[in-house]
Amino acid sequence: MDILKTISEKQAMIMIKSANLRKKYEEILIMRYVDNMSCQEIADLKGKELQTIRNEVCIARKKFYNKIG
């Protein structure tokens, strides 16, 4: 279960910030789970391919869960 999908945006922000991820991963998790942006919206905003953003979200999520245990 993806805890970031089940908690409030404020709680997600606190958890993401406390994980001390690289800025790149922190930013993408905030856009996805706090700002509730779709991967397509993030890709459009960043000027990247959709699959690239999906991969970055996946990597960021793994790093996040490794940090928080």
Secondary structure, DSSP 8 states (H G I E B T S, - for coil): --HHHHS-HHHHHHHHHHTT--HHHHHHHIIIIIS---HHHHHHHHT--HHHHHHHHHHHHHHHHHHH-
